[in-house]
Amino acid sequence: PIDTLSRDSIAQRYSDLGFSAYYAGHVKDSAKLNYKVGLTYNNFLSKKPLQDSLSDWRAKENRFDVTSSFFYKLNRETYALDANVRYNGYKYGIADSSLTAIDSGIVLNNTIINLRPTITTQSKDNKFRARIGVDLNFDVHNKTSVYIYPIAEVKYSMFNDIFIPYVGLRGGLKQTTFKSLTRQNEFLLPNVNMLNEHTPIDFYGGIKGTLSRRVSFNAGVSFANVRNKALFITDTLYSIGNKFNVVFDTMAITTIEGSISYQLIEKLKVDGIGRFYSYSVRNNNYAWNLPQLQFILRGSYNLYDKFIFNLDLDLEGGRKALAYGPGEDVSLETNGVYVKDLGFIADANLGAEYRYNPRISAFLQFNNIATVSYQRWYNAPVHGLQVMGGVTFRF
């Protein structure tokens, strides 16, 4: 049974090492070209196998990003270009080899080349603003694909920014990496075949503005078609139900969102965000583990620029998981699929930071301060109160 397993056999450990640097030219003359170029490297490893002879059978990932952006202002127009190359090399085990009959080696080389030219214009005393362009992506993965996404947005300021209606069209290609997946679900199996998330079209609109000098708001809706959306399901083939695999599906996602913010100079800031999601999934019964309702309340307080306090409250509901048999809160669908209702999440976190000077600080973070017991993933209850502290240095 699961409760007799050793801690080392089920522990999740990752090694994460990297750096990021950029150089920007901030030219005050609007008739000059402004630019920013950056370089990022990241090395990400899963837990080392218990036997040294199996050292190759761990997930190894190396990521290189070269990014750049340029913009040039001419009268009322701003011409911009983003040019990026993102490479991610993933390896688990030995290519064309197997550890067991069901555990084969995986080697993936994933490159995205991205060009995003845009033009932004303003008129009517800067009340009207429009942006148009294209997002050209070369997806060099299992095969080479080319995607062109629209970029179009129009907004108009009314009554001195009290109301700003906006509408837009967009899309995008999001690189899927082992690190990005484990940031969502740390109990992931290492032998995953990753696909980049492709959003051909995302139509959005809404209205934002200010209610006073200190209070602002935003209310909007979006309709997106997403392909290769990563969903997590409990694995029963490679593990004993304590790890997860990834399935990719196509879905239409409707999002209704409202937010309100309060800010008192640089001392106090409070944000309240509410979201409703509706999913129409092509191959699965549900968008596994994704919330239908989400409420976020977060606040920060700055005391004398020395002490920074942060409070976050996250409420989520409507999440469902794929189950493999009868159980508590498990229902049987008409097509023979067992579905587990994961209930409601109520997670509160508190953080404090002391800044000795602009370069040196210390922090203390308390997670799940209400010690609420809930399942973020099926059969994976969260810990109770968690405490983490440390120091930061800036050079």
Order of alpha helices (4+ residues) and beta strands (2+ residues): alpha-beta-beta-beta-beta-beta-beta-beta-beta-beta-beta-alpha-beta-beta-beta-beta-beta-beta-beta-beta-beta-beta-beta-beta-beta-beta
